[in-house]
């Protein structure tokens, strides 16, 4: 639940950057389209790091709960 707002935000940001790049390609604007594609790739990396961190936190929490029982 803690990571859900950030996951949604980064997912929507990636989608909007991809849509913007597609729109810029449609209008034959290669410069802005490339910037949006690179930005989308960077946001995708941030999203994957956040997912890995969330899985790590959940695993550590599960280990602590199992060790405490």
N, C-alpha and C positions, 0 to 999 in steps of 0.2 A: 504494500500500500504506500510505503514511503517513496518508492522509486517510480510509481505509476505516473504522477504528473510530469516528471522529467522525460519519461519514456514516450508519453503521448506528445509532448512538446517537440522533442527531437524527431519523432516520426513524422509529425505534421510539417516541421521545418524542412525535412528531407524531401517530402512529397511536393511541397510548394516550390522548392528550388528546382526540382526536376521538371515540374510544370512550367516554371518560368524559363528554363533552358529550352524546353520544347517550343514554347511560344516565341522565344528569340530566334530559334532555328527556322521557324515558320516565316518570320519576318526578315530572314537572311542577315541577322545581326550575329556574326560569329564571335565577336569580342565578348559581349555580355553573356552569351550562351556558354562560352568556355569558362568564364568566371563563375557562373552559377553551377556548372558541372563540377568544378573543382571544389567549390564551397559545399556542394551536396556530398561529395566524397569525404570531406573533412567532418561534416556533421554525422555521416554514417559511421566513421571511425569513433567519434565521440559516443554515438549510440551503442556501438559494440562494446566499448570500454565500460559504459554504464551497466550494460547487461551482465558483463563478466563480474563487475564489482557487486552487483545485486546477488548474483548466484553465489559468490564467495561469502558475502555477509549471511545469506540464508544457510549455507553449509556450516559456517562457524557457529551460528545460532543453534542449529540442530545438534552439533557436537557438544556445545555447552549444556543444552537441555538434556541430552542423553547422559552426559557425564554427571550431571547433578542428581539424576534419579536414582 
